[in-house]
Amino acid sequence: MAEKAWKNEESENEKQNSISVVGMQFAYEGQSPLFYGFNLNTLPGSRYLLVGANGSGKTTLLRILAGKHMVGGRDVVQVLNRSAFHDTQLVCSGELAYLGGSWSKTVGSAGEIPLQGDFSAEQMIFGVEGIDPARREKLIDLLDIDLQWRMHKVSDGQRRRVQICMGLLVPFKVLLLDEVTVDLDVVARIDLLEFFKQECEQRGATIVYATHIFDGLETWATHLAYIQDGELRRAKKLTEVSELRSSANLLSVVESWLRSETKSEKEKPTNPPPEKQKTSPFGASPFMSSRHMAYYR
Ligand SMILES: Nc1ncnc2c1ncn2[C@@H]1O[C@H](COP(=O)(O)OP(=O)(O)OP(=O)(O)O)[C@@H](O)[C@H]1O
């Protein structure tokens, strides 16, 4: 029923993108652009797997989508048709959620919450107001959280469970995940991935998940996005990745892409490659990083 409801709504909205990135450019201070003319569109209900070598730009992209860096005008990076950076309500309302590697979490209007200290899991989880009790119970159960855990005495995996629980308390519409299952045991990871899948199928949520762990993701993801040095080399439905139609699994497909990337790097001439263009395609102004403009969170 729920699935049908969001799909009807979606057809009325003419399949609007849940994420839209158009001609994005971004550089860290003092560095040449990491992203230049970067485009990405996702539809509601999709589960994107974001893959690429170490340093290819996955975390930076997720942080930009999460509104943590300003990368140009309001139209460049839009989530739910609103500017990811300028519309702070997106994050405060919980519609746009980001779960990354750090041990702190912005939970709506509660702001940054440290996840280490002499307090219980219960205090943390029940400290967030306005949460649907049934959803909260479901998450506590799913992540097998003991509400009596003292946060300064738990293991990395247990702390991670509490972090994930808090990040999911509000029913998100777009969820950005940066390698968050890394500390979880197999059962917790499988159950969580299944929960994410249901959130997309039943509510039309969109997930972008950056990971190097591909176990079980062939049947989980709907799309695969492959980044190389800040360039989106592939963005396809998983069913359209030709290598996956043969017997190859996701791990070996991504491994072959990464290996050919490394090989072509080695075969490059020793002269340094020309830097990516540093002027904006939208005007003659010099390229400016988000930090030059002091617009980052
Ligand atoms: N705060 C920062 N300041 C300057 N450069 C940075 C910063 N964070 C990342 N970088 C650089 O930006 C590039 C992309 O880094 P990013 O963390 O986005 O890659 P990644 O694909 O997430 O890597 P990994 O798979 O190792 O997590 C790298 O060259 C990195 O050194």
The ligand as an SDF file (V2000), in Angstrom:
LIG
                    3D

 31 33  0  0  0  0  0  0  0  0999 V2000
   39.9130   18.5530    4.0820 N   0  0  0  0  0  0  0  0  0  0  0  0
   40.6370   18.3750    2.9940 C   0  0  0  0  0  0  0  0  0  0  0  0
   41.5330   19.2930    2.5970 N   0  0  0  0  0  0  0  0  0  0  0  0
   42.2670   19.1320    1.4850 C   0  0  0  0  0  0  0  0  0  0  0  0
   42.1650   18.0730    0.6650 N   0  0  0  0  0  0  0  0  0  0  0  0
   41.2990   17.1070    0.9990 C   0  0  0  0  0  0  0  0  0  0  0  0
   40.4820   17.2040    2.1720 C   0  0  0  0  0  0  0  0  0  0  0  0
   39.6940   16.0990    2.2500 N   0  0  0  0  0  0  0  0  0  0  0  0
   40.0070   15.3590    1.1740 C   0  0  0  0  0  0  0  0  0  0  0  0
   40.9680   15.9480    0.4310 N   0  0  0  0  0  0  0  0  0  0  0  0
   41.5400   15.4460   -0.8210 C   0  0  0  0  0  0  0  0  0  0  0  0
   40.4860   15.3230   -1.7680 O   0  0  0  0  0  0  0  0  0  0  0  0
   40.6120   14.1280   -2.5270 C   0  0  0  0  0  0  0  0  0  0  0  0
   39.3410   13.3030   -2.3870 C   0  0  0  0  0  0  0  0  0  0  0  0
   39.2410   12.8560   -1.0290 O   0  0  0  0  0  0  0  0  0  0  0  0
   37.9640   12.0620   -0.5200 P   0  0  0  0  0  0  0  0  0  0  0  0
   38.1080   11.9050    0.9490 O   0  0  0  0  0  0  0  0  0  0  0  0
   36.7460   12.7240   -1.0300 O   0  0  0  0  0  0  0  0  0  0  0  0
   38.1720   10.6590   -1.2770 O   0  0  0  0  0  0  0  0  0  0  0  0
   37.4220    9.2770   -1.0710 P   0  0  0  0  0  0  0  0  0  0  0  0
   37.0600    8.7860   -2.4340 O   0  0  0  0  0  0  0  0  0  0  0  0
   36.3320    9.4010   -0.0950 O   0  0  0  0  0  0  0  0  0  0  0  0
   38.5850    8.3700   -0.4770 O   0  0  0  0  0  0  0  0  0  0  0  0
   38.5220    7.0530    0.4650 P   0  0  0  0  0  0  0  0  0  0  0  0
   38.0490    5.9200   -0.3850 O   0  0  0  0  0  0  0  0  0  0  0  0
   39.9540    6.8900    0.8620 O   0  0  0  0  0  0  0  0  0  0  0  0
   37.6300    7.3510    1.6390 O   0  0  0  0  0  0  0  0  0  0  0  0
   41.8820   13.4510   -2.0280 C   0  0  0  0  0  0  0  0  0  0  0  0
   42.9320   13.7590   -2.9000 O   0  0  0  0  0  0  0  0  0  0  0  0
   42.1240   14.0570   -0.6660 C   0  0  0  0  0  0  0  0  0  0  0  0
   43.4830   14.1060   -0.3610 O   0  0  0  0  0  0  0  0  0  0  0  0
  1  2  1  0
  2  3  1  0
  2  7  2  0
  3  4  2  0
  4  5  1  0
  5  6  2  0
  6  7  1  0
  6 10  1  0
  7  8  1  0
  8  9  2  0
  9 10  1  0
 10 11  1  0
 11 12  1  0
 11 30  1  0
 12 13  1  0
 13 14  1  0
 13 28  1  0
 14 15  1  0
 15 16  1  0
 16 17  2  0
 16 18  1  0
 16 19  1  0
 19 20  1  0
 20 21  2  0
 20 22  1  0
 20 23  1  0
 23 24  1  0
 24 25  2  0
 24 26  1  0
 24 27  1  0
 28 29  1  0
 28 30  1  0
 30 31  1  0
M  END
$$$$
